[in-house]
Amino acid sequence: MDAVQDSKTKKENKEEKVQEVLAIDDQPEYQEKIMFLCSTVISCTLTGWCILVLSLGYVKLPTRLFGIDIPPDQPRIDTTFAAGLLGNLLSSTFGISVGGNKKKKKEGEGNGATPTGNGYTTIIVKQPLEVTAKPAEVQRVDPITNRPIGTDGKLV
């Protein structure tokens, strides 16, 4: 009789364990849904804020708004941060590319360096390379007239 009861309790224990495992497996799916909703809401809120800040950069507010006096010479809002954040949000969260189509360089045009307009210059060195230097010449200058002094001590 004990053997029959032991087998029944073992089956019940196994069923309970299976139900616990199923309950645990359901949790991550639920948590993933919650995390997805939270991240989507935050991304949409930040996108809305960026669009609002960018829009306010082009809008001139009236001189009186909600009982608050606003000076007539309103400075423009710097929208650099909002524009950068909006570009990153659109590309990472929503998969929208802001950059547009970039033209490919024609063969022979440029040599892979950054354009000179940004302050970078490419130097191409071909071999054989020979570097020579002249000996340094010391020139004395008169402190009053700022004219060079010759080797004989007289002003040149």
ZATOR-473216 format. One record per residue: chain; x, y, z of N, C-alpha, C in turn; residue in one letter. Coordinates in pm, 1 decimal, always signed. Each point is the difference from the previous one (the first is absolute). Example, Ala and Ser with C-alpha at 12.3 -4.5 7.8 and 13.67 -1.06 7.14 Angstrom:
residues 2
 doro    neast   nnorth      nup   caeast  canorth     caup    ceast   cnorth      cup lofi
    A  +1319.0   -569.0   +780.0    -89.0   +119.0     +0.0    +90.0   +120.0     +0.0    a
    A    -35.0   +105.0    -72.0    +82.0   +119.0     +6.0    -77.0   +109.0    +73.0    s
//
This chain:
residues 156
 doro    neast   nnorth      nup   caeast  canorth     caup    ceast   cnorth      cup lofi
    A    +80.9   -118.4     +0.0    -80.9   +118.4     +0.0    +85.6   +125.4     +0.0    m
    A   +111.0     -7.9    +77.1    +88.1   +116.0     +6.4    +64.0    +28.7   -135.4    d
    A    +27.8   -106.1    -74.3    +62.6    +17.2   -131.0    -93.3    +72.6    -95.4    a
    A   -131.0    -28.6     +8.5    -98.5    +65.1    -86.8    -11.6   +147.3    +36.8    v
    A     -1.6    +28.3   +131.4     -9.1   +139.1    +43.7   +126.8    +77.0    -36.4    q
    A   +116.5    -63.8    +12.5   +125.8    +65.0    -36.7     +2.0    +34.9   -148.4    d
    A    -50.3    -92.2    -83.4     +0.2    +28.4   -143.4    -96.3   +113.7    -33.5    s
    A   -113.5     +6.6    +74.1    -95.8   +109.1    -22.8    +59.9   +133.5    +43.7    k
    A    +66.5     +2.0   +115.7    +60.0   +124.9    +46.3   +113.9    +42.9    -91.5    t
    A    +74.5    -97.6    -54.2   +107.3    +35.4    -93.8    -57.5    +60.3   -126.6    k
    A   -112.7    -56.7    -48.9    -64.2    +54.8   -119.9    -51.9   +140.9    +26.8    k
    A    -59.1    +20.6   +115.9    -50.7   +132.4    +36.2   +113.9   +100.7    +10.7    e
    A   +111.9    -43.6    +59.5   +116.9    +88.1    +11.3    +53.5    +37.4   -139.0    n
    A     +3.8    -99.6    -89.3    +47.5    +28.1   -135.7    -92.3    +97.6    -71.3    k
    A   -131.9    -17.9    +16.7    -96.3    +89.6    -62.2    +14.5   +142.4    +55.0    e
    A    +21.8    +12.1   +130.6    +20.1   +131.2    +61.8   +126.6    +66.3    -54.4    e
    A   +105.8    -79.5    -14.5   +125.3    +53.7    -53.6    -17.9    +46.3   -143.9    k
    A    -75.0    -79.0    -77.1    -26.0    +37.6   -139.0    -79.2   +130.2     -4.4    v
    A    -98.4    +15.8    +85.5    -78.9   +122.9     +4.0    +86.1   +118.4    +42.8    q
    A    +91.1    -23.7    +95.5    +90.4   +107.7    +42.5    +91.2    +42.0   -114.1    e
    A    +51.3    -99.9    -73.3    +87.7    +30.6   -113.5    -76.5    +77.7   -105.9    v
    A   -123.4    -38.3    -27.9    -81.4    +71.8    -97.0    -27.6   +142.5    +46.0    l
    A    -25.2    +15.9   +130.1    -24.4   +133.4    +53.7   +126.4    +85.7    -11.5    a
    A   +116.5    -58.7    +24.4   +126.1    +73.3    -11.0    +27.8    +36.5   -145.6    i
    A    -32.6    -90.7    -93.4    +21.2    +28.7   -141.8    -88.4   +113.4    -48.8    d
    A   -117.4    +16.1    +59.5    -89.9   +107.6    -40.2    +49.4   +136.1    +46.7    d
    A    +72.4     +4.5   +109.9    +45.1   +128.2    +54.0    +90.6    +78.1    -94.8    q
    A   +104.1    -58.6    -57.2    +86.0    +79.8    -87.2    -73.9    +59.0   -119.4    p
    A    -95.5    -73.5    -53.9    -76.5    +52.9   -112.3    -79.1   +123.1    +43.6    e
    A    -61.4     -8.0   +117.3    -74.7   +112.3    +54.6    +93.3   +118.1    +27.2    y
    A   +117.5    -30.0    +59.2    +96.0   +105.6    +29.1    +53.2    +63.3   -128.4    q
    A    +21.2    -81.4   -103.3    +46.5    +54.1   -128.1   -103.4    +94.8    -59.5    e
    A   -128.5    -35.8    +13.6   -105.4    +88.1    -50.0     -0.5   +133.1    +75.1    k
    A    +15.4     -7.8   +132.2     +2.5   +121.6    +81.3   +119.8    +87.7    -38.7    i
    A   +118.0    -62.1    -14.1   +120.5    +75.9    -38.1    -16.2    +61.2   -138.1    m
    A    -59.8    -74.4    -93.6    -22.1    +52.5   -134.4    -93.4   +120.1     +4.3    f
    A   -109.1    -10.6    +76.3    -94.1   +111.8    +10.0    +65.0   +121.3    +65.3    l
    A    +77.3    -22.7   +107.5    +67.3   +112.2    +68.3    +99.5    +68.5    -93.4    c
    A    +81.1    -79.1    -69.3   +100.0    +60.6    -88.6    -66.6    +72.6   -116.0    s
    A   -110.3    -53.5    -52.0    -70.6    +65.3   -109.3    -62.8   +131.0    +46.5    t
    A    -60.3     -0.7   +118.6    -60.6   +122.7    +53.3   +106.9   +106.7    +23.6    v
    A   +113.5    -40.0    +56.0   +108.4    +96.0    +25.1    +54.9    +53.9   -131.5    i
    A    +19.3    -87.2    -98.3    +50.7    +45.0   -130.3    -97.2    +95.4    -66.8    s
    A   -129.2    -31.3     +6.3    -99.8    +88.9    -61.3     -6.5   +134.1    +73.1    c
    A    +11.3     -3.0   +132.7     -0.8   +124.6    +76.9   +120.8    +86.0    -35.7    t
    A   +118.9    -61.5     -6.9   +119.4    +75.6    -37.1     -9.1    +52.9   -143.0    l
    A    -55.6    -78.9    -90.3    -16.8    +46.0   -138.2    -94.3   +120.0     -4.4    t
    A   -108.7     -6.5    +74.2    -92.4   +113.9     +6.3    +66.3   +124.1    +57.8    g
    A    +80.7    -19.3   +106.3    +70.5   +114.5    +60.0    +97.7    +62.0    -99.5    w
    A    +73.1    -84.1    -72.4    +95.3    +51.7    -99.1    -71.0    +79.0   -108.4    c
    A   -112.2    -52.4    -47.5    -75.6    +70.6   -104.7    -54.1   +131.5    +55.1    i
    A    -44.3     +0.5   +126.0    -49.1   +123.6    +61.8   +111.0   +104.3    +10.0    l
    A   +118.8    -40.5    +45.9   +111.4    +94.4    +13.4    +42.8    +52.5   -137.6    v
    A     +5.2    -88.7    -98.6    +35.9    +44.3   -135.1   -104.2    +96.5    -55.0    l
    A   -126.4    -24.6    +28.6   -105.5    +90.1    -47.2     +7.8   +134.9    +70.0    s
    A    +28.2     -0.6   +130.5    +10.2   +127.1    +73.5   +117.9    +84.1    -48.3    l
    A    +97.2    -63.4    -62.4   +113.0    +74.6    -54.7    -40.1    +90.0   -115.5    g
    A   -112.2    -32.1    -64.4    -44.8    +78.7   -115.8   -122.5    +85.5    +28.9    y
    A    -55.3    -10.7   +121.3   -122.2    +71.4    +34.5    +33.9   +119.4    +87.9    v
    A    -63.8   +113.7    -26.6    +14.2   +115.9    +87.2   -125.4     +9.6    +85.6    k
    A    +18.6     -3.0   +132.2   -112.2     +3.0    +92.1    -54.8   +141.8    +11.8    l
    A   -128.9    +14.7    +35.7    -56.1   +134.8    +20.2    +62.6    +66.9   +121.8    p
    A    -17.8   +131.7    +10.9    +63.1    +74.1   +109.7    -63.2    -31.4   +135.0    t
    A   -123.1    -50.9     +1.6    -64.7    -37.6   +126.7    -64.8   -136.9    -19.1    r
    A    +40.5    -95.4    +86.2    -49.7   -137.0    -11.8    -33.4    -52.7   +139.1    l
    A   -125.0    -40.7    +23.5    -47.3    -52.3   +128.4    +28.1    +96.4   +114.4    f
    A    -12.7   +128.7    -24.3    +21.5    +99.0   +103.9   +145.5    +30.5    +28.4    g
    A    +90.8    -53.4    -78.8   +142.7    +22.4    +18.9    +49.6    +88.4   -114.3    i
    A    +71.7   +106.0    +37.4    +56.9    +88.0   -101.9   +126.0    -63.4    -57.8    d
    A     +7.1     -4.5   -131.7   +116.1    -54.0    -69.9    +65.3   +115.4    -73.5    i
    A   +132.1    +16.8    +13.6    +64.8   +112.6    -67.4    -17.0    -10.6   -152.0    p
    A    -13.8   +115.6    -66.9    -22.4     -3.0   -145.5   +121.9    -50.6    -79.0    p
    A   +119.8    +22.0    +52.4   +119.1    -47.5    -70.8    +37.7   -138.4    +55.1    d
    A    -67.3   -102.7    -49.7    +19.5   -136.0    +50.3   +122.5    -62.8    -66.2    q
    A    +88.8    -55.4    +81.9   +114.5    -69.2    -60.6    -44.7   -132.2    -60.5    p
    A    +70.6    -43.6   -102.6    -32.5   -128.9    -63.4    +49.3   -114.9    +87.6    r
    A    -74.8   -106.4     +2.2    +37.1   -118.5    +77.9   +105.1    -78.1    -78.2    i
    A   +103.8    -44.0    +69.8   +101.2    -83.3    -64.2    -53.7   -142.6     -8.5    d
    A    -23.5    -47.3   -120.6    -65.1   -128.8    -20.1    +98.9   -110.9    -36.4    t
    A   +128.1    +22.5    +21.6   +100.6    -98.1    -40.5    -17.3   -132.3    +73.8    t
    A    -16.4     +7.1   +131.2    -14.5   -122.9    +79.3   -125.9    -75.7    -39.1    f
    A   -111.4    +72.8    -14.5   -126.4    -65.0    -34.3     +7.3    -64.0   -138.7    a
    A    +67.8    +64.9    -93.8    +11.7    -55.6   -134.6    +85.2   -126.8     +0.3    a
    A   +109.1     +0.9    +73.7    +83.4   -119.3     +9.3    -72.2   -114.6    +67.5    g
    A    -70.8    +30.0   +107.9    -76.0   -102.6    +71.4   -111.4    -55.7    -87.9    l
    A    -66.5    +87.2    -75.5   -107.0    -45.3    -88.6    +55.0    -92.4   -108.3    l
    A   +114.3    +34.6    -56.3    +60.0    -86.1   -101.5    +35.4   -136.8    +54.8    g
    A    +57.5     -4.0   +119.6    +35.1   -128.4    +61.9   -124.4    -82.1    +34.9    n
    A   -103.7    +66.6    +51.2   -122.8    -71.4    +35.0    -66.9    -58.9   -124.0    l
    A     -6.9    +80.8   -105.6    -66.2    -48.3   -120.7    +75.1   -117.4    -62.2    l
    A   +132.7     +6.6     +3.3    +76.4   -107.8    -63.4     +4.3   -126.5    +85.7    s
    A    +14.8    +13.1   +130.8    +13.5   -119.8    +83.5   -134.9    -62.0    +34.4    s
    A    -97.2    +78.7    +37.1   -127.1    -53.8    +45.3    -93.1    -35.0   -116.3    t
    A    -12.2    +91.8    -94.1    -98.4    -17.1   -105.8    +60.9    -42.6   -133.2    f
    A   +132.4     -4.8    -10.9    +65.0    -45.7   -122.6     -6.7    +99.0   -113.5    g
    A    -19.0   +127.1    +30.2     -9.0   +103.5   -103.6   +135.6    +65.5    -13.4    i
    A    +53.9     +5.7   -121.9   +130.0    +61.5    -23.6    -19.6   +146.4    -35.4    s
    A    +70.9    +88.6    +67.2    -14.0   +143.0    -22.2   +102.4    +51.2    -99.7    v
    A   +111.8    -71.3    -17.0   +112.4    +47.8    -79.4    -28.5    +19.4   -146.7    g
    A    -84.9    -76.5    -60.8    -25.8    +12.8   -142.9   +101.9    -78.4    -80.4    g
    A     -4.6    +16.5   -130.8    +91.7    -72.3    -88.1   +130.5    +75.2    -12.1    n
    A   +107.8    -70.0    +21.0   +131.8    +60.7    -15.9    +55.7    -41.9   -134.9    k
    A    +55.4    +96.3    -73.2    +55.2    -30.1   -131.2   +131.8    -74.0    +15.4    k
    A    +20.3    -98.1    -86.4   +125.7    -73.1     +2.2   +103.9    +80.0    -76.3    k
    A   +125.3     -8.5    +45.3   +108.2    +71.9    -66.9    +30.9    -66.9   -132.5    k
    A    +23.8    +82.6    -99.2    +41.5    -53.5   -128.9   +144.2    -46.7    +10.4    k
    A    +35.6    -92.4    -84.6   +136.0    -52.0     +2.9    +96.2   +110.2    -40.5    e
    A   +105.7    +17.6    +76.7    +98.7   +103.2    -27.7    -32.4   +132.1    +68.2    g
    A   -120.8    +11.2    +55.7    -37.9   +122.6    +69.5    +29.7    -16.6   +147.3    e
    A    +95.3    +74.8    +49.8    +38.8    -11.5   +140.0    +80.1   -126.8    +21.9    g
    A    +51.6    -12.0   +119.1    +81.1   -117.8    +29.5    -39.2    -62.0   +133.0    n
    A   -126.3    +13.4    +37.8    -46.4    -63.6   +121.7    +18.6    +84.4   +124.3    g
    A    +53.8   +120.4    -13.5    +21.7    +85.1   +116.6   -124.1    +83.8    +26.1    a
    A     -8.4    +52.5   +119.7   -108.2    +89.2    +34.4    +16.5   +128.6    -80.9    t
    A   -109.5    +61.6    -42.5    +13.2   +120.8    -82.3    +84.0   +108.2    +66.5    p
    A    +66.4    +79.0    -82.7    +89.4   +103.5    +50.8    -76.8   +108.8    +73.3    t
    A   -128.9    +16.6    -28.4    -79.8   +102.4    +65.9    -11.8    -22.0   +149.8    g
    A    +19.6   -122.2    +45.5     -8.5    -29.4   +143.7   +132.7    +19.6    +70.9    n
    A   +102.7    +42.8    -71.0   +128.6    +25.4    +63.4    +96.8   -115.5     -9.5    g
    A    -30.6   -105.3    -76.0    +89.7   -112.7    -14.2    +65.4     +4.9   -137.5    y
    A   +124.9    -34.4     -4.9    +72.7     -2.2   -125.5    +68.8   -135.1    -12.8    t
    A     -1.9    -54.9   -119.6    +67.3   -126.3    -24.1   +132.0    +27.5    -68.4    t
    A   +106.0    -58.2    +52.7   +133.1    +14.6    -58.4    +40.7   -135.8    -54.2    i
    A    +34.0     -2.4   -127.4    +43.8   -124.6    -61.8   +151.6     +6.1    -13.6    i
    A    +67.7    -99.5    +53.5   +146.0     -5.6     -5.1    +38.3   -115.3    -91.1    v
    A    +75.7    +31.5   -104.0    +47.1   -103.4    -91.5   +148.4    -20.4    +23.7    k
    A    +45.5   -122.8    -12.8   +141.2    -28.9    +25.3    +75.6     +3.0   -130.5    q
    A   +126.4    +30.1     -5.8    +91.8    +28.7   +109.9    -20.9   +142.0    +51.5    p
    A    +16.4    +17.1   +128.0    -20.5   +127.7    +65.5   +134.5    +50.4    +49.4    l
    A    +29.6   +125.8    -31.8   +125.8    +59.4    +43.5    -30.5   +133.2    +67.5    e
    A    +40.5    +11.8   +125.5    -23.7   +121.2    +76.9   +134.3    +62.2    +33.3    v
    A    +16.2   +127.5    -33.8   +124.0    +71.8    +33.4    -35.8   +126.3    +75.4    t
    A    +88.7    +41.5    +86.3    -22.8   +121.5    +77.4   +123.0    +87.8     -8.3    a
    A    -22.1   +131.5     -6.6   +110.2    +96.2     -0.4    +39.5    +28.6   +144.1    k
    A   +122.2    +36.8    +20.6    +37.8    +38.9   +136.2    -74.0   +127.9    +40.3    p
    A    -29.7    +11.2   +126.2    -75.1   +114.4    +49.3    +85.6   +125.3     -2.9    a
    A    -61.9   +109.6    -40.4    +68.8   +129.4     -1.1    -55.8    +84.1   +114.4    e
    A    +88.3    +56.4    +77.7    -41.5    +84.0   +110.9     +1.0   +143.9    -47.4    v
    A   -112.0    +65.8    +14.7     -7.9   +141.0    -35.8    -30.8    +78.9   +125.5    q
    A    +82.9    +98.7    +21.9    -24.4    +88.8   +112.5    -84.7   +115.9    -48.3    r
    A    -91.4    +44.6    +85.4    -90.8   +108.5    -35.1    +15.6   +110.3   +103.2    v
    A     +6.8   +124.5    -49.8     +7.4   +116.5    +88.4   -134.7    +16.3    +70.1    d
    A     -1.6     +3.9   +136.0   -126.9     +7.4    +71.9    -72.0   +133.6    -18.3    p
    A    +71.4   +105.0    -36.3    -62.8   +132.0    -13.3    -63.3    +15.4   -137.7    i
    A    +75.8    -31.2   -104.9    -47.7    +22.0   -136.7    -54.8   -125.9    -66.4    t
    A    +20.0   -114.2    +63.5    -42.6   -128.2    -55.0    +60.7    -28.7   -136.9    n
    A   +121.8    +50.8    -22.8    +72.3    -27.9   -123.5   +107.3   -102.8    +28.7    r
    A    +31.4    -86.6    -97.7   +103.9   -100.7    +23.6   +138.1    +63.9    +13.8    p
    A    +83.4    -64.5    +82.0   +138.2    +45.9    +21.5    +90.5    -93.7    -76.4    i
    A    +91.1    +55.3    -78.3    +90.4    -78.7    -81.3   +111.0    -64.1    +83.9    g
    A    +89.4    -78.3    -66.8   +108.4    -68.1    +70.8   +103.7    +97.6    +51.6    t
    A     +6.8   +120.0    -59.2    +95.7   +100.4    +44.7    -53.4    +85.4   +112.9    d
    A   -129.6    -22.6    +45.4    -55.6    +75.9   +112.6    -76.6   +121.7    -42.8    g
    A     -7.2    +29.0   -130.0    -73.1   +118.0    -47.9   -140.6    -42.0    -47.3    k
    A    -90.2    +98.1     +3.0   -135.9    -26.3    -47.9     +2.3    -22.0   -150.0    l
    A    -74.6    -91.2    -44.9     -4.3    -29.4   -144.2   -108.4    +79.1    -65.9    v
//
